Amino acid sequence: MSQTVITIGETMVLVTPVEAEPLETASAFRLDVGGAESNVASHLCNLGTPTAWVSQLGDDALGRRVERLLRERQVDTGWVRRVASAPTGAYFKDPGNGVQYFRAGSAASLMNAVTVAEVPLESARLVHLSGITEALSASCAELVATVIARVAAAPTLLSFDVNYRGALWSVTDAAPALAHSAGGADIVFVGLDEAHTLWDTRTPDDVRTKLAHVPYLIVKDGDVGATEYSPAGTVFVPATPTAVVEAVGAGDAFAAGYLHAFLQGQGSAERLQAGHDRAVLVLQSTSDFLHIH
């Protein structure tokens, strides 16, 4: 495998109403795929950056569906493992009311350092992780630590999206772990709201103080905009006004837009704008990914 980007993390079957209406009353549903890292991979491939996604799926119909759909998006799934003893996870979008997860004991939660033993992380230009993975299980936390250590010893860049999920672990456990993982990355994405929850930071500058040694720190403030802290200085680009149908997945789209522009050598303002442009596409839909020609 020779890919520009490698992403690693769980992907589940996503059940979402066809129309933006609550689960309780919706009558038509669509089966899709959803997972932070495969979302990033899907957007990157659509933008023209070759990307592989590494994970584990159940040896079941839903797992086969996930892999097929990602391959249709041109994502390289050659390093995906099948696990006969555990299922593929699933989650339901409930527009206006968040999401419901059915992921406990999933095949992906059994990932560990062996999952990436033969994956050539060092030959990629960039590896992307999120904080969701280390929250899934102790073995997944071991996987994240292994990836960070391997990438640190290589010229490969490491991108890390904090992606705190309160349903998966407490602030007490997550705050130091996520700060540590972010501190080992070259590019870090974090929402101002989740940074406040985790570290009691109030402003983007406070977050910068907390993660002072991250070369490229992107602090996202919802519909206000995003701030990049980099060796070149501090740049803020306002969000693009849009009517929000459903927000889940927009952060992944932003990360992909930003990373694609970063790998293309574009400047700070262009990178942030590329993130906003991609996020808007997802905000206007109930899907985590839209194929754009």
C-alpha positions as CSV (number, residue, x, y, z in Angstrom):
1,M,0.0,0.0,0.0
2,S,1.3,3.4,-0.9
3,Q,-1.1,6.0,0.3
4,T,-0.8,9.7,1.1
5,V,-2.9,9.4,4.2
6,I,-3.7,6.5,6.6
7,T,-6.6,6.8,9.0
8,I,-7.3,4.4,11.9
9,G,-10.5,3.9,13.9
10,E,-13.9,2.4,14.2
11,T,-16.6,2.7,11.6
12,M,-20.2,1.6,12.2
13,V,-23.3,1.1,10.1
14,L,-25.3,4.4,10.3
15,V,-29.1,4.3,10.2
16,T,-30.5,7.8,9.5
17,P,-34.0,9.0,8.5
18,V,-34.2,9.9,4.8
19,E,-35.8,13.2,5.8
20,A,-34.6,15.4,8.7
21,E,-37.2,14.2,11.2
22,P,-36.9,12.4,14.6
23,L,-36.3,8.6,14.8
24,E,-39.6,8.3,16.8
25,T,-41.7,9.4,13.9
26,A,-39.7,8.8,10.7
27,S,-40.9,6.2,8.4
28,A,-38.1,5.9,5.8
29,F,-34.5,5.2,6.7
30,R,-31.2,5.0,4.9
31,L,-28.3,2.6,5.8
32,D,-25.0,4.3,5.5
33,V,-21.6,4.2,7.2
34,G,-20.3,6.5,9.9
35,G,-17.0,6.8,11.8
36,A,-14.8,9.7,12.3
37,E,-11.7,8.3,10.6
38,S,-13.5,6.7,7.7
39,N,-15.4,9.9,7.2
40,V,-12.1,11.8,6.9
41,A,-10.8,9.1,4.5
42,S,-14.0,9.4,2.4
43,H,-13.7,13.2,2.1
44,L,-10.0,13.0,1.4
45,C,-10.4,10.5,-1.4
46,N,-13.3,12.6,-2.9
47,L,-11.0,15.6,-2.8
48,G,-8.2,13.7,-4.6
49,T,-5.9,12.6,-1.8
50,P,-5.4,8.8,-1.8
51,T,-6.3,7.5,1.6
52,A,-6.5,4.1,3.4
53,W,-8.6,3.3,6.4
54,V,-7.4,0.7,8.9
55,S,-9.9,-1.0,11.3
56,Q,-11.7,-4.2,12.3
57,L,-15.2,-5.2,11.3
58,G,-17.4,-8.1,12.2
59,D,-17.5,-11.0,9.8
60,D,-21.1,-10.2,9.1
61,A,-23.4,-8.6,6.6
62,L,-23.1,-5.1,8.1
63,G,-19.3,-5.4,8.1
64,R,-19.3,-6.4,4.4
65,R,-21.7,-3.5,3.7
66,V,-19.4,-1.0,5.5
67,E,-16.3,-2.2,3.5
68,R,-18.2,-2.2,0.2
69,L,-19.5,1.4,0.7
70,L,-16.1,2.7,1.6
71,R,-14.5,1.0,-1.4
72,E,-17.1,2.6,-3.6
73,R,-15.8,5.9,-2.2
74,Q,-12.3,4.9,-3.4
75,V,-11.0,4.4,0.2
76,D,-8.3,1.7,0.4
77,T,-9.6,-1.0,2.8
78,G,-6.8,-3.4,2.2
79,W,-5.7,-3.4,5.9
80,V,-9.2,-4.0,7.3
81,R,-9.4,-7.1,9.5
82,R,-12.5,-9.3,9.9
83,V,-13.4,-10.6,13.4
84,A,-15.7,-13.6,13.6
85,S,-16.3,-13.4,17.3
86,A,-17.6,-9.8,17.5
87,P,-20.1,-7.7,15.6
88,T,-19.9,-4.6,13.5
89,G,-21.1,-1.6,15.5
90,A,-24.1,0.5,14.6
91,Y,-25.6,3.9,15.4
92,F,-28.7,5.8,14.7
93,K,-29.0,9.5,13.9
94,D,-31.9,11.2,15.6
95,P,-32.1,14.6,13.9
96,G,-32.5,17.3,16.5
97,N,-31.8,14.8,19.3
98,G,-28.2,13.6,18.6
99,V,-27.3,10.0,18.1
100,Q,-27.7,6.6,19.7
101,Y,-24.8,4.1,19.7
102,F,-24.8,0.3,19.7
103,R,-21.1,-0.3,19.7
104,A,-20.3,-2.1,23.0
105,G,-18.1,-5.2,22.3
106,S,-17.7,-4.4,18.6
107,A,-15.0,-5.9,16.5
108,A,-13.3,-2.5,16.4
109,S,-13.2,-2.3,20.1
110,L,-10.9,-5.3,20.1
111,M,-8.2,-3.5,18.1
112,N,-4.7,-3.4,19.6
113,A,-1.1,-2.8,18.6
114,V,-1.1,-5.9,16.4
115,T,-3.8,-4.3,14.2
116,V,-1.2,-2.0,12.7
117,A,1.9,-4.3,13.0
118,E,2.1,-4.7,9.3
119,V,0.6,-1.4,8.2
120,P,3.4,0.8,6.7
121,L,2.6,3.9,8.7
122,E,6.1,5.3,8.2
123,S,5.6,5.4,4.4
124,A,2.5,7.7,4.5
125,R,2.7,11.4,4.4
126,L,0.2,11.7,7.2
127,V,-1.6,9.4,9.7
128,H,-4.9,10.5,11.2
129,L,-6.3,9.4,14.5
130,S,-9.1,10.6,16.8
131,G,-9.7,10.6,20.5
132,I,-12.7,8.3,20.0
133,T,-10.5,5.3,19.4
134,E,-8.6,5.4,22.7
135,A,-11.9,5.6,24.6
136,L,-13.2,2.3,23.1
137,S,-11.1,0.0,25.2
138,A,-7.8,-0.5,26.9
139,S,-6.5,-2.3,23.9
140,C,-7.6,0.5,21.6
141,A,-5.7,3.0,23.8
142,E,-2.7,0.7,23.4
143,L,-3.2,0.9,19.6
144,V,-3.2,4.7,19.7
145,A,-0.1,4.9,21.9
146,T,1.7,2.6,19.5
147,V,0.7,4.6,16.4
148,I,1.8,7.9,18.0
149,A,5.2,6.4,19.0
150,R,5.8,4.9,15.5
151,V,4.9,8.0,13.7
152,A,7.0,10.2,16.0
153,A,10.1,8.2,14.9
154,A,9.3,8.7,11.2
155,P,9.0,11.7,8.9
156,T,5.3,11.0,8.7
157,L,3.0,13.7,10.1
158,L,0.4,12.8,12.7
159,S,-3.0,14.5,12.7
160,F,-5.2,14.1,15.8
161,D,-8.8,15.1,16.3
162,V,-9.6,15.3,20.0
163,N,-13.3,14.3,19.4
164,Y,-14.2,13.9,23.0
165,R,-17.3,11.6,23.5
166,G,-18.8,11.9,27.0
167,A,-20.8,8.7,26.4
168,L,-17.6,6.7,26.1
169,W,-15.5,8.0,29.1
170,S,-15.5,10.6,31.9
171,V,-13.8,14.0,31.8
172,T,-11.6,12.8,34.6
173,D,-10.2,9.9,32.5
174,A,-10.3,11.7,29.1
175,A,-8.8,15.1,30.0
176,P,-5.2,14.0,30.7
177,A,-5.3,11.2,28.1
178,L,-6.4,13.4,25.3
179,A,-4.0,16.2,26.2
180,H,-1.2,13.6,26.1
181,S,-2.2,12.2,22.7
182,A,-2.7,15.7,21.3
183,G,0.7,16.7,22.5
184,G,2.3,13.9,20.4
185,A,0.7,15.2,17.2
186,D,1.8,17.6,14.5
187,I,-1.8,18.8,13.6
188,V,-4.5,18.9,16.2
189,F,-8.2,19.7,15.8
190,V,-10.3,20.6,18.8
191,G,-13.7,22.2,19.3
192,L,-13.7,25.2,21.7
193,D,-16.7,23.6,23.5
194,E,-15.0,20.3,24.1
195,A,-11.7,22.0,25.1
196,H,-13.7,23.9,27.7
197,T,-15.3,20.6,29.0
198,L,-12.0,18.8,29.1
199,W,-9.6,21.5,30.3
200,D,-11.7,24.4,31.4
201,T,-10.3,26.6,28.7
202,R,-12.4,29.7,27.8
203,T,-10.8,31.1,24.6
204,P,-8.8,29.7,21.6
205,D,-5.7,31.4,23.2
206,D,-6.4,29.4,26.4
207,V,-6.4,26.2,24.3
208,R,-3.1,27.2,22.7
209,T,-1.6,27.7,26.2
210,K,-2.8,24.2,27.1
211,L,-1.4,22.6,23.9
212,A,1.5,25.0,23.5
213,H,3.9,22.6,21.7
214,V,1.6,21.4,19.0
215,P,3.0,22.8,15.7
216,Y,-0.5,23.2,14.0
217,L,-3.4,23.7,16.4
218,I,-6.9,24.3,14.9
219,V,-9.5,25.5,17.4
220,K,-13.0,25.3,16.0
221,D,-15.8,27.5,17.5
222,G,-19.0,26.3,15.8
223,D,-20.7,28.9,13.6
224,V,-18.2,31.6,14.7
225,G,-15.1,30.3,12.9
226,A,-11.8,28.5,13.3
227,T,-8.4,29.7,14.5
228,E,-5.1,28.1,13.4
229,Y,-2.0,28.5,15.6
230,S,1.1,27.6,13.6
231,P,4.8,28.5,13.3
232,A,3.7,31.2,10.9
233,G,1.4,32.8,13.5
234,T,-2.3,32.9,14.3
235,V,-5.0,33.1,11.7
236,F,-8.8,33.2,12.1
237,V,-11.3,32.5,9.4
238,P,-15.0,32.9,10.1
239,A,-17.4,30.1,9.5
240,T,-19.5,30.1,6.3
241,P,-23.2,30.9,7.2
242,T,-25.4,28.0,6.5
243,A,-28.8,26.4,7.4
244,V,-27.9,23.4,9.6
245,V,-29.9,20.3,9.0
246,E,-27.7,18.0,11.1
247,A,-24.3,18.7,12.6
248,V,-22.8,15.2,13.2
249,G,-19.9,14.5,10.8
250,A,-19.2,18.2,10.0
251,G,-16.0,18.1,12.1
252,D,-14.7,15.2,10.1
253,A,-15.5,17.0,6.9
254,F,-13.7,20.1,8.2
255,A,-10.6,18.1,9.1
256,A,-10.5,16.5,5.7
257,G,-10.8,19.8,3.9
258,Y,-8.1,21.3,6.0
259,L,-5.7,18.3,5.6
260,H,-6.2,18.1,1.9
261,A,-5.3,21.8,1.6
262,F,-2.4,21.4,4.0
263,L,-0.9,18.5,1.9
264,Q,-1.4,20.6,-1.2
265,G,0.9,23.3,0.4
266,Q,-1.8,25.9,0.8
267,G,-1.6,28.7,3.3
268,S,-3.3,29.0,6.7
269,A,-6.3,31.0,5.6
270,E,-6.8,28.7,2.6
271,R,-6.6,25.6,4.8
272,L,-9.2,26.9,7.2
273,Q,-11.5,28.0,4.4
274,A,-11.2,24.6,2.8
275,G,-12.3,23.1,6.1
276,H,-15.3,25.3,6.3
277,D,-16.2,24.6,2.7
278,R,-16.3,20.9,3.3
279,A,-18.1,21.1,6.6
280,V,-20.9,23.1,5.0
281,L,-21.7,20.2,2.7
282,V,-22.3,17.9,5.6
283,L,-24.2,20.5,7.7
284,Q,-26.8,20.7,5.0
285,S,-27.5,16.9,5.0
286,T,-28.4,14.0,7.3
287,S,-25.4,12.1,5.9
288,D,-21.8,12.2,7.2
289,F,-20.5,12.2,3.6
290,L,-21.7,13.5,0.2
291,H,-20.0,12.5,-3.0
292,I,-19.1,15.8,-4.7
293,H,-18.0,15.6,-8.4
